[in-house]
Amino acid sequence: MPDVFISYSRTDLERVRPIVGAIENAEYSVFWDRDVPPGLTWRQYIGNALAEAKCVIVVWSKDSIESDWVMEEADSARQRRILVPLTIENVVPPLGFRAIQYEDLSGWQGEPNHRGIIRILKSIAATTGKPFKEKAHDEPAQAESR
């Protein structure tokens, strides 16, 4: 059972990859539809993972707001009250999702201590019940004085 299911448009794959990395670095298991195992249909594989997920991250972009699949996954998560939305570009979430607070990661460059990604990780913790512990990052080494 995945902790987190990521709903996104395939056109945003490279922009979603660092988000998945940050979530995995925080020790949450992540499902994102990379490969369907032999013997299953895409619909079965996605449907099972979505039903088992403890939290669903929907990544809103100009392409994902037009995707019927993303809308269906987001709607399922909203009904289960496990939806954590975010944006990766300047878009307005689709009708029906605008009242749900979302995190704007459009300017995020992968920094681990970025306020937005920390807020996403804390929302995942609250939704899954699995604690998020902020990792201390090493300070840059200071040059020795002579």
DSSP file (Angstrom, degrees, kcal/mol; ACC not computed):
  #  RESIDUE AA STRUCTURE BP1 BP2  ACC     N-H-->O    O-->H-N    N-H-->O    O-->H-N    TCO  KAPPA ALPHA  PHI   PSI    X-CA   Y-CA   Z-CA
    1    1 A M              0   0    0      0, 0.0     2,-0.1     0, 0.0    28,-0.1   0.000 360.0 360.0 360.0 121.0    0.0    0.0    0.0
    2    2 A P        -     0   0    0      0, 0.0    52,-1.2     0, 0.0    53,-0.2  -0.464 360.0-146.4 -74.7 145.4    1.6    3.3   -1.0
    3    3 A D  S    S+     0   0    0     26,-0.5    52,-1.0     1,-0.2    51,-0.5   0.918  87.7  26.8 -68.1 -43.9    1.7    6.2    1.4
    4    4 A V  E     -ab  30  55A   0     25,-2.4    27,-3.1    50,-0.2     2,-0.5  -0.972  62.2-161.7-131.0 132.4    1.3    8.7   -1.5
    5    5 A F  E     -ab  31  56A   0     50,-2.5    52,-2.8    -2,-0.4     2,-0.6  -0.950  18.3-147.3-106.9 128.8   -0.3    8.4   -5.0
    6    6 A I  E     - b   0  57A   0     25,-2.7     2,-0.6    -2,-0.5    27,-0.4  -0.885   9.4-165.6-102.2 122.6    0.8   11.1   -7.4
    7    7 A S  E     + b   0  58A   0     50,-3.2    52,-2.8    -2,-0.6     2,-0.3  -0.934  31.1 134.4-106.9 121.9   -1.7   12.3  -10.0
    8    8 A Y        -     0   0    0     -2,-0.6     2,-0.4    50,-0.2    52,-0.1  -0.959  57.1 -91.2-157.6 166.7   -0.2   14.3  -12.8
    9    9 A S    >   -     0   0    0     50,-0.3     3,-2.3    -2,-0.3    55,-0.1  -0.740  32.7-129.7 -86.4 137.3   -0.1   14.8  -16.5
   10   10 A R  G >  S+     0   0    0     -2,-0.4     3,-1.6     1,-0.3     4,-0.2   0.777 107.5  66.9 -58.0 -26.6    2.6   12.7  -18.3
   11   11 A T  G 3  S+     0   0    0      1,-0.3    -1,-0.3     2,-0.1     3,-0.2   0.708  98.9  52.9 -67.3 -17.0    3.8   15.9  -20.1
   12   12 A D  G X> S+     0   0    0     -3,-2.3     4,-1.9     1,-0.2     3,-1.0   0.238  73.6 118.7 -98.8  11.7    4.9   17.2  -16.6
   13   13 A L  H <> S+     0   0    0     -3,-1.6     4,-2.1     1,-0.3     3,-0.3   0.870  74.4  47.1 -48.8 -50.3    7.0   14.1  -15.9
   14   14 A E  H 34 S+     0   0    0     -3,-0.2    -1,-0.3     1,-0.2    -2,-0.1   0.781 114.0  48.2 -68.3 -25.4   10.3   15.9  -15.5
   15   15 A R  H <4 S+     0   0    0     -3,-1.0     4,-0.4     1,-0.1    -1,-0.2   0.726 112.9  48.5 -83.3 -23.2    8.8   18.6  -13.3
   16   16 A V  H >X S+     0   0    0     -4,-1.9     4,-2.4    -3,-0.3     3,-0.6   0.789  93.4  77.1 -84.1 -30.7    7.1   16.0  -11.1
   17   17 A R  H 3X S+     0   0    0     -4,-2.1     4,-2.3    -5,-0.3    -1,-0.1   0.870  94.0  48.2 -50.7 -46.9   10.3   13.8  -10.7
   18   18 A P  H 3> S+     0   0    0      0, 0.0     4,-2.2     0, 0.0    -1,-0.2   0.834 110.0  53.5 -66.3 -29.5   11.9   16.2   -8.1
   19   19 A I  H <> S+     0   0    0     -3,-0.6     4,-2.1    -4,-0.4    -2,-0.2   0.933 109.5  47.6 -67.0 -45.2    8.7   16.3   -6.1
   20   20 A V  H  X S+     0   0    0     -4,-2.4     4,-2.9     1,-0.2     5,-0.2   0.917 110.8  53.2 -59.7 -43.5    8.6   12.5   -6.0
   21   21 A G  H  X S+     0   0    0     -4,-2.3     4,-2.6    -5,-0.2    -2,-0.2   0.901 108.2  49.1 -58.8 -43.0   12.2   12.5   -4.9
   22   22 A A  H  X S+     0   0    0     -4,-2.2     4,-1.0     2,-0.2    -1,-0.2   0.891 112.7  47.8 -65.2 -39.1   11.5   14.9   -2.0
   23   23 A I  H  <>S+     0   0    0     -4,-2.1     5,-1.5     2,-0.2     3,-0.4   0.917 113.6  47.0 -68.2 -43.3    8.6   12.8   -0.8
   24   24 A E  H ><5S+     0   0    0     -4,-2.9     3,-2.0     1,-0.2    -2,-0.2   0.877 107.1  57.5 -65.9 -37.1   10.7    9.6   -1.1
   25   25 A N  H 3<5S+     0   0    0     -4,-2.6    -1,-0.2     1,-0.3    -2,-0.2   0.776 100.5  58.1 -62.7 -25.5   13.6   11.3    0.8
   26   26 A A  T 3<5S-     0   0    0     -4,-1.0    -1,-0.3    -3,-0.4   107,-0.2   0.318 125.1-108.3 -85.8   8.7   11.1   12.0    3.6
   27   27 A E  T < 5S+     0   0    0     -3,-2.0     2,-0.4     1,-0.3    -3,-0.2   0.807  73.6 136.0  70.6  35.2   10.7    8.2    3.7
   28   28 A Y      < -     0   0    0     -5,-1.5     2,-0.3   -25,-0.0    -1,-0.3  -0.898  56.3-120.8-104.8 141.8    7.2    8.0    2.3
   29   29 A S        -     0   0    0     -2,-0.4   -25,-2.4   -28,-0.1   -26,-0.5  -0.649  32.1-156.4 -80.3 140.6    6.4    5.3   -0.3
   30   30 A V  E     -a    4   0A   0     -2,-0.3     2,-0.5   -27,-0.2   -25,-0.2  -0.958  13.3-159.6-125.7 133.7    5.2    6.8   -3.6
   31   31 A F  E     +a    5   0A   0    -27,-3.1   -25,-2.7    -2,-0.4     2,-0.3  -0.962  21.4 159.5-107.7 124.8    3.1    5.4   -6.4
   32   32 A W        -     0   0    0     -2,-0.5     2,-2.8   -27,-0.2     3,-0.3  -0.957  51.7-105.8-143.1 132.4    3.3    7.1   -9.8
   33   33 A D        +     0   0    0    -27,-0.4     3,-0.1    -2,-0.3    13,-0.1  -0.200  65.9 138.4 -64.0  66.3    2.3    5.2  -12.8
   34   34 A R  S    S+     0   0    0     -2,-2.8     2,-0.4     1,-0.3    -1,-0.2   0.952  71.1   6.0 -76.0 -51.3    5.6    4.4  -14.4
   35   35 A D        -     0   0    0     -3,-0.3    -1,-0.3     7,-0.0    -3,-0.1  -0.998  61.4-140.8-140.8 134.4    5.1    0.8  -15.5
   36   36 A V        -     0   0    0     -2,-0.4     3,-0.1    -3,-0.1     6,-0.1  -0.835  32.3-122.1 -92.3 125.0    2.1   -1.5  -15.6
   37   37 A P    >   -     0   0    0      0, 0.0     3,-1.7     0, 0.0     8,-0.1  -0.308  36.6 -90.0 -64.8 149.2    3.1   -5.0  -14.6
   38   38 A P  T 3  S+     0   0    0      0, 0.0     3,-0.1     0, 0.0     0, 0.0  -0.291 112.7  32.4 -56.5 141.2    2.4   -7.8  -17.1
   39   39 A G  T 3  S+     0   0    0      1,-0.3     2,-0.3    -3,-0.1    -3,-0.0   0.253 102.4  90.8  95.2 -11.9   -1.1   -9.3  -16.6
   40   40 A L  S <  S-     0   0    0     -3,-1.7    -1,-0.3     4,-0.0     2,-0.2  -0.843  70.6-127.8-114.0 152.7   -2.8   -6.2  -15.4
   41   41 A T     >  -     0   0    0     -2,-0.3     4,-2.7     1,-0.1     5,-0.2  -0.622  27.4-115.5 -88.8 159.1   -4.6   -3.5  -17.3
   42   42 A W  H  > S+     0   0    0     -2,-0.2     4,-2.8     1,-0.2     5,-0.3   0.903 118.3  53.4 -58.3 -41.5   -3.6    0.2  -16.8
   43   43 A R  H  > S+     0   0    0      2,-0.2     4,-2.4     1,-0.2    -1,-0.2   0.903 110.7  45.7 -62.6 -42.7   -7.1    0.8  -15.3
   44   44 A Q  H  > S+     0   0    0      2,-0.2     4,-2.8     3,-0.2     5,-0.2   0.944 114.4  48.2 -63.9 -47.8   -6.7   -2.1  -12.8
   45   45 A Y  H  X S+     0   0    0     -4,-2.7     4,-2.0     2,-0.2    -2,-0.2   0.933 117.3  40.0 -61.2 -50.0   -3.2   -1.0  -11.8
   46   46 A I  H  X S+     0   0    0     -4,-2.8     4,-2.8    -5,-0.2     5,-0.2   0.927 115.4  52.7 -65.3 -45.5   -4.0    2.6  -11.3
   47   47 A G  H  X S+     0   0    0     -4,-2.4     4,-2.2    -5,-0.3    -2,-0.2   0.900 110.2  47.3 -59.6 -43.5   -7.4    1.9   -9.7
   48   48 A N  H  X S+     0   0    0     -4,-2.8     4,-1.8     2,-0.2    -1,-0.2   0.934 113.8  47.0 -64.1 -46.1   -5.8   -0.5   -7.1
   49   49 A A  H  X S+     0   0    0     -4,-2.0     4,-1.6    -5,-0.2    -2,-0.2   0.905 112.9  49.4 -63.7 -41.1   -3.1    1.9   -6.2
   50   50 A L  H  < S+     0   0    0     -4,-2.8    -1,-0.2     1,-0.2    -2,-0.2   0.911 111.3  49.2 -63.9 -42.6   -5.5    4.9   -5.9
   51   51 A A  H  < S+     0   0    0     -4,-2.2    -1,-0.2    -5,-0.2    -2,-0.2   0.822 115.8  43.6 -66.3 -30.9   -7.8    2.8   -3.7
   52   52 A E  H  < S+     0   0    0     -4,-1.8    -1,-0.2    -5,-0.2    -2,-0.2   0.684  88.7 109.2 -89.0 -19.2   -4.9    1.8   -1.4
   53   53 A A     <  -     0   0    0     -4,-1.6   -50,-0.2    -5,-0.2   -49,-0.1  -0.233  55.3-155.0 -63.1 145.1   -3.2    5.1   -1.1
   54   54 A K  S    S+     0   0    0    -52,-1.2     2,-0.3   -51,-0.5   -50,-0.2   0.667  82.5  18.9 -89.0 -21.0   -3.3    7.0    2.2
   55   55 A C  E     -b    4   0A   0    -52,-1.0   -50,-2.5   -53,-0.2     2,-0.5  -0.992  66.4-151.6-150.4 141.7   -2.7   10.4    0.5
   56   56 A V  E     -bc   5  83A   0     26,-3.0    28,-3.0    -2,-0.3     2,-0.6  -0.977   5.9-161.1-121.2 122.6   -3.1   11.7   -3.1
   57   57 A I  E     -bc   6  84A   0    -52,-2.8   -50,-3.2    -2,-0.5     2,-0.5  -0.892   8.1-161.5 -96.1 123.5   -1.0   14.5   -4.3
   58   58 A V  E     -bc   7  85A   0     26,-1.1    28,-2.3    -2,-0.6     2,-0.8  -0.936   5.9-151.9-106.3 130.4   -2.5   16.2   -7.4
   59   59 A V  E     - c   0  86A   0    -52,-2.8     2,-0.4    -2,-0.5   -50,-0.3  -0.862  13.2-154.2-103.6 102.2   -0.1   18.3   -9.4
   60   60 A W  E     + c   0  87A   0     26,-3.3    28,-1.9    -2,-0.8    29,-0.5  -0.631  29.3 146.0 -81.9 131.3   -2.1   21.0  -11.2
   61   61 A S     >  -     0   0    0     -2,-0.4     4,-2.1    26,-0.2     5,-0.2  -0.884  65.5 -88.2-147.0 175.4   -0.6   22.4  -14.4
   62   62 A K  T  4 S+     0   0    0     -2,-0.3     4,-0.2     1,-0.2    -2,-0.0   0.839 130.0  41.9 -60.6 -30.7   -2.1   23.7  -17.7
   63   63 A D  T >4 S+     0   0    0      2,-0.1     3,-1.1     1,-0.1     4,-0.3   0.887 111.6  51.9 -82.7 -41.0   -2.0   20.1  -19.0
   64   64 A S  G >4 S+     0   0    0      1,-0.3     3,-1.3     2,-0.2     7,-0.2   0.835 101.5  60.2 -69.1 -30.8   -3.3   18.3  -15.9
   65   65 A I  G 3< S+     0   0    0     -4,-2.1    -1,-0.3     1,-0.3    -2,-0.1   0.685 107.4  48.7 -69.7 -13.7   -6.3   20.5  -15.5
   66   66 A E  G <  S+     0   0    0     -3,-1.1     2,-0.5    -4,-0.2    -1,-0.3   0.461  90.0 103.1 -97.6  -4.3   -7.4   19.3  -19.0
   67   67 A S    <>  -     0   0    0     -3,-1.3     4,-2.3    -4,-0.3     5,-0.2  -0.694  56.6-159.0 -88.4 122.3   -6.8   15.6  -18.2
   68   68 A D  H  > S+     0   0    0     -2,-0.5     4,-2.4     1,-0.2     5,-0.2   0.879  95.7  53.4 -62.1 -37.5   -9.9   13.5  -17.5
   69   69 A W  H  > S+     0   0    0      2,-0.2     4,-2.6     1,-0.2     5,-0.2   0.932 109.4  46.4 -65.1 -46.0   -7.7   10.9  -15.7
   70   70 A V  H  > S+     0   0    0      1,-0.2     4,-2.9     2,-0.2     5,-0.2   0.922 113.0  50.7 -62.1 -43.3   -6.2   13.5  -13.3
   71   71 A M  H  X S+     0   0    0     -4,-2.3     4,-2.5    -7,-0.2    -1,-0.2   0.915 111.5  47.8 -60.4 -43.0   -9.6   15.0  -12.7
   72   72 A E  H  X S+     0   0    0     -4,-2.4     4,-2.1     2,-0.2    -2,-0.2   0.913 113.8  46.4 -65.9 -42.9  -11.0   11.5  -11.9
   73   73 A E  H  X S+     0   0    0     -4,-2.6     4,-2.1     2,-0.2    -2,-0.2   0.918 114.3  48.0 -64.5 -43.4   -8.1   10.7   -9.6
   74   74 A A  H  X S+     0   0    0     -4,-2.9     4,-2.7    -5,-0.2    -2,-0.2   0.898 110.8  51.3 -64.0 -40.8   -8.4   14.0   -7.8
   75   75 A D  H  X S+     0   0    0     -4,-2.5     4,-2.4    -5,-0.2    -1,-0.2   0.903 108.9  50.9 -64.0 -41.0  -12.1   13.7   -7.4
   76   76 A S  H  X S+     0   0    0     -4,-2.1     4,-1.6     1,-0.2    -1,-0.2   0.924 112.8  46.0 -60.6 -44.9  -11.7   10.2   -5.9
   77   77 A A  H  X>S+     0   0    0     -4,-2.1     5,-2.5     2,-0.2     4,-0.7   0.888 110.5  53.0 -66.6 -39.5   -9.2   11.6   -3.4
   78   78 A R  H ><5S+     0   0    0     -4,-2.7     3,-0.9     1,-0.2    -1,-0.2   0.921 108.0  50.8 -62.1 -43.0  -11.3   14.6   -2.6
   79   79 A Q  H 3<5S+     0   0    0     -4,-2.4    -1,-0.2     1,-0.3    -2,-0.2   0.856 113.2  45.5 -62.4 -35.0  -14.3   12.3   -1.8
   80   80 A R  H 3<5S-     0   0    0     -4,-1.6    -1,-0.3    -5,-0.2    -2,-0.2   0.514 111.1-125.0 -84.5  -5.6  -12.0   10.3    0.5
   81   81 A R  T <<5S+     0   0    0     -3,-0.9    -3,-0.2    -4,-0.7    -2,-0.1   0.875  82.1 110.6  61.6  41.6  -10.6   13.5    2.1
   82   82 A I      < +     0   0    0     -5,-2.5   -26,-3.0    -6,-0.1     2,-0.4   0.098  40.1 127.5-126.5  19.8   -7.0   12.5    1.3
   83   83 A L  E     +c   56   0A   0     -6,-0.5   -26,-0.2   -28,-0.2    -9,-0.0  -0.670  30.6 178.8 -87.4 129.5   -6.3   15.1   -1.4
   84   84 A V  E     -c   57   0A   0    -28,-3.0   -26,-1.1    -2,-0.4     2,-0.2  -0.899  18.6-163.8-125.6  99.0   -3.2   17.4   -1.1
   85   85 A P  E     +c   58   0A   0      0, 0.0    18,-1.8     0, 0.0     2,-0.3  -0.515  13.1 172.4 -88.5 152.4   -3.1   19.6   -4.2
   86   86 A L  E     -cd  59 103A   0    -28,-2.3   -26,-3.3    16,-0.3     2,-0.4  -0.971  21.6-135.2-147.2 161.1   -0.2   21.7   -5.5
   87   87 A T  E     -cd  60 104A   0     16,-2.5    18,-2.9    -2,-0.3   -26,-0.2  -0.914  10.6-171.5-117.8 148.1    0.6   23.7   -8.6
   88   88 A I  S    S+     0   0    0    -28,-1.9     2,-0.3    -2,-0.4   -27,-0.1   0.321  78.9  22.0-116.3   2.7    3.7   23.7  -10.6
   89   89 A E  S    S-     0   0    0    -29,-0.5     2,-1.7     2,-0.1    -1,-0.2  -0.957 103.9 -72.3-156.5 170.9    2.8   26.7  -12.8
   90   90 A N  S    S+     0   0    0     -2,-0.3     2,-0.3    16,-0.1   -29,-0.1  -0.500  77.9 132.8 -75.0  88.6    0.5   29.7  -12.6
   91   91 A V        -     0   0    0     -2,-1.7    -2,-0.1   -31,-0.1   -31,-0.1  -0.937  56.0-123.5-133.2 157.0   -2.9   28.0  -13.0
   92   92 A V        -     0   0    0     -2,-0.3     3,-0.1     1,-0.0     6,-0.1  -0.887  39.8-112.0 -96.1 127.9   -6.3   28.1  -11.3
   93   93 A P        -     0   0    0      0, 0.0     5,-0.1     0, 0.0     3,-0.1  -0.182  45.1 -88.1 -55.8 154.6   -7.4   24.7  -10.1
   94   94 A P    >   -     0   0    0      0, 0.0     3,-2.3     0, 0.0     4,-0.4  -0.161  55.1 -77.4 -63.2 158.5  -10.4   23.3  -11.9
   95   95 A L  T 3  S+     0   0    0      1,-0.3    -3,-0.0     2,-0.2     0, 0.0  -0.309 122.7  34.7 -53.8 134.1  -13.9   24.0  -10.8
   96   96 A G  T 3  S+     0   0    0     -3,-0.1    -1,-0.3   -21,-0.0     0, 0.0   0.191 114.9  59.9 100.2 -14.5  -14.8   21.8   -7.8
   97   97 A F  S X  S+     0   0    0     -3,-2.3     3,-0.9    -4,-0.1    -2,-0.2   0.355  74.0  92.0-122.5   1.4  -11.2   22.1   -6.4
   98   98 A R  T 3  S+     0   0    0     -4,-0.4     4,-0.1     1,-0.2    -3,-0.1   0.732  80.5  58.4 -74.5 -22.5  -10.8   25.8   -5.9
   99   99 A A  T 3  S+     0   0    0      2,-0.1     2,-0.6     0, 0.0    -1,-0.2   0.587  88.2  89.9 -82.2  -9.3  -12.0   25.8   -2.3
  100  100 A I  S <  S-     0   0    0     -3,-0.9   -16,-0.0     1,-0.0    -3,-0.0  -0.780  86.5-118.0 -91.5 123.8   -9.3   23.4   -1.3
  101  101 A Q        -     0   0    0     -2,-0.6     2,-0.3     1,-0.0    -2,-0.1  -0.345  36.8-170.3 -59.5 135.0   -6.0   25.1   -0.2
  102  102 A Y        -     0   0    0     -4,-0.1     2,-0.4   -18,-0.1   -16,-0.3  -0.870  21.1-119.6-125.4 161.0   -3.1   24.2   -2.5
  103  103 A E  E     -d   86   0A   0    -18,-1.8   -16,-2.5    -2,-0.3     2,-0.8  -0.862  20.6-136.3-101.7 134.3    0.6   24.8   -2.3
  104  104 A D  E     +d   87   0A   0     -2,-0.4     3,-0.2   -18,-0.2   -16,-0.2  -0.806  32.5 162.9 -92.1 107.8    2.3   26.8   -5.1
  105  105 A L    >   +     0   0    0    -18,-2.9     3,-1.3    -2,-0.8   -17,-0.1   0.098  38.6 115.9-106.7  20.1    5.5   25.0   -6.1
  106  106 A S  T 3  S+     0   0    0      1,-0.3    -1,-0.1   -17,-0.1   -18,-0.1   0.797  83.6  38.4 -62.2 -27.8    5.9   26.9   -9.4
  107  107 A G  T 3  S+     0   0    0     -3,-0.2    -1,-0.3   -18,-0.1     2,-0.2   0.384  86.0 124.6-102.1   3.7    9.1   28.5   -8.3
  108  108 A W    <   -     0   0    0     -3,-1.3    -3,-0.1     1,-0.1     0, 0.0  -0.460  36.7-174.3 -70.2 130.4   10.6   25.6   -6.4
  109  109 A Q        -     0   0    0     -2,-0.2    -1,-0.1   -91,-0.0    -3,-0.0   0.144  60.9 -84.4-110.7  17.1   14.0   24.6   -7.6
  110  110 A G  S    S+     0   0    0      1,-0.3    -2,-0.1     2,-0.0     0, 0.0   0.498  72.3 157.4  96.5   4.2   14.5   21.5   -5.6
  111  111 A E    >   -     0   0    0      1,-0.2     3,-1.4     2,-0.1    -1,-0.3  -0.471  38.5-143.7 -65.4 127.8   15.7   23.1   -2.3
  112  112 A P  T 3  S+     0   0    0      0, 0.0    -1,-0.2     0, 0.0    23,-0.1   0.758  97.6  48.0 -67.2 -24.0   15.0   20.6    0.5
  113  113 A N  T 3  S+     0   0    0      4,-0.1     2,-0.1    21,-0.0    -2,-0.1   0.228  78.0 136.9-101.0  14.9   14.2   23.4    3.0
  114  114 A H    <>  -     0   0    0     -3,-1.4     4,-2.3     1,-0.1     5,-0.2  -0.388  60.1-128.5 -61.7 134.5   11.8   25.3    0.7
  115  115 A R  H  > S+     0   0    0      1,-0.2     4,-2.2     2,-0.2     5,-0.2   0.877 104.9  52.1 -53.5 -43.2    8.7   26.4    2.6
  116  116 A G  H  > S+     0   0    0      2,-0.2     4,-2.0     1,-0.2    -1,-0.2   0.914 110.3  45.0 -64.9 -45.3    6.3   24.9    0.0
  117  117 A I  H  > S+     0   0    0      2,-0.2     4,-2.5     1,-0.2    -1,-0.2   0.873 112.5  52.6 -69.5 -34.9    7.8   21.4   -0.1
  118  118 A I  H  X S+     0   0    0     -4,-2.3     4,-2.3     2,-0.2    -1,-0.2   0.915 108.9  50.4 -63.4 -41.9    8.0   21.3    3.7
  119  119 A R  H  X S+     0   0    0     -4,-2.2     4,-2.0    -5,-0.2    -2,-0.2   0.889 110.0  50.3 -63.7 -38.8    4.3   22.2    3.8
  120  120 A I  H  X S+     0   0    0     -4,-2.0     4,-2.5     2,-0.2    -2,-0.2   0.941 110.8  49.0 -62.0 -47.1    3.5   19.4    1.4
  121  121 A L  H  X S+     0   0    0     -4,-2.5     4,-2.2     1,-0.2    -2,-0.2   0.874 110.7  50.2 -63.0 -37.2    5.5   16.9    3.5
  122  122 A K  H  X S+     0   0    0     -4,-2.3     4,-2.3     2,-0.2    -1,-0.2   0.867 109.9  50.9 -68.5 -35.5    3.7   18.1    6.6
  123  123 A S  H  X S+     0   0    0     -4,-2.0     4,-2.3     2,-0.2    -2,-0.2   0.892 108.7  51.5 -67.7 -38.8    0.3   17.7    4.9
  124  124 A I  H  X S+     0   0    0     -4,-2.5     4,-3.0     2,-0.2     6,-0.4   0.928 109.7  50.5 -60.9 -44.4    1.3   14.2    3.8
  125  125 A A  H  X S+     0   0    0     -4,-2.2     4,-2.3     1,-0.2     5,-0.3   0.924 111.9  46.8 -59.2 -45.9    2.2   13.4    7.4
  126  126 A A  H  < S+     0   0    0     -4,-2.3    -1,-0.2     1,-0.2    -2,-0.2   0.874 116.6  44.3 -65.4 -37.0   -1.2   14.7    8.6
  127  127 A T  H  < S+     0   0    0     -4,-2.3    -2,-0.2     1,-0.2    -1,-0.2   0.884 121.9  35.7 -76.3 -39.6   -3.1   12.8    6.0
  128  128 A T  H  < S-     0   0    0     -4,-3.0    -2,-0.2     2,-0.2    -3,-0.2   0.736  96.5-130.8 -86.2 -23.5   -1.2    9.5    6.3
  129  129 A G     <  +     0   0    0     -4,-2.3    -3,-0.1    -5,-0.3    -4,-0.1   0.521  69.5 125.7  80.0   5.2   -0.7    9.5   10.0
  130  130 A K        -     0   0    0     -6,-0.4    -1,-0.3    -5,-0.3    -2,-0.2  -0.882  66.5-115.1 -99.2 117.5    3.0    8.7    9.4
  131  131 A P        -     0   0    0      0, 0.0     2,-0.5     0, 0.0    -9,-0.0  -0.097  18.8-145.6 -58.0 145.6    5.2   11.3   11.0
  132  132 A F        -     0   0    0    -10,-0.1     2,-0.6     2,-0.0  -105,-0.1  -0.958  11.8-165.0-108.9 125.0    7.4   13.7    9.0
  133  133 A K        -     0   0    0     -2,-0.5     2,-0.2  -107,-0.2   -11,-0.0  -0.949  20.5-129.3-113.1 118.8   10.7   14.5   10.6
  134  134 A E        -     0   0    0     -2,-0.6     2,-0.4     1,-0.1   -21,-0.0  -0.479  24.5-133.9 -65.8 129.7   12.5   17.5    9.2
  135  135 A K        -     0   0    0     -2,-0.2     2,-0.3   -23,-0.1    -1,-0.1  -0.693  14.9-122.9 -86.9 135.3   16.0   16.5    8.4
  136  136 A A        -     0   0    0     -2,-0.4     2,-0.4     1,-0.0    -1,-0.0  -0.609  25.3-145.2 -75.0 133.9   18.7   18.9    9.5
  137  137 A H        -     0   0    0     -2,-0.3    -1,-0.0     1,-0.1     0, 0.0  -0.841  23.0-104.4-103.3 138.6   20.9   19.9    6.5
  138  138 A D        -     0   0    0     -2,-0.4     3,-0.1     1,-0.1    -1,-0.1  -0.286  31.3-123.9 -61.6 139.4   24.5   20.5    7.0
  139  139 A E        -     0   0    0      1,-0.1    -1,-0.1     3,-0.0     3,-0.1  -0.532  40.6 -89.7 -76.4 150.8   25.6   24.1    7.0
  140  140 A P        -     0   0    0      0, 0.0    -1,-0.1     0, 0.0     2,-0.1  -0.362  50.6-101.8 -61.0 140.8   28.3   25.0    4.5
  141  141 A A        -     0   0    0      1,-0.1     2,-0.4    -3,-0.1    -3,-0.0  -0.394  35.1-133.0 -65.2 138.7   31.8   24.5    5.9
  142  142 A Q        -     0   0    0     -2,-0.1     2,-0.1    -3,-0.1    -1,-0.1  -0.741  22.8-108.6 -94.6 142.3   33.4   27.7    6.9
  143  143 A A        -     0   0    0     -2,-0.4     2,-0.2     1,-0.1    -1,-0.1  -0.416  36.3-111.9 -67.0 140.1   37.0   28.4    5.9
  144  144 A E        -     0   0    0     -2,-0.1     2,-0.3     1,-0.1    -1,-0.1  -0.492  28.4-128.6 -71.6 142.2   39.5   28.3    8.7
  145  145 A S              0   0    0     -2,-0.2    -1,-0.1     1,-0.1    -3,-0.0  -0.700 360.0 360.0 -91.3 147.7   41.1   31.6    9.6
  146  146 A R              0   0    0     -2,-0.3    -1,-0.1     0, 0.0    -2,-0.0   0.400 360.0 360.0-106.5 360.0   44.8   31.8    9.8
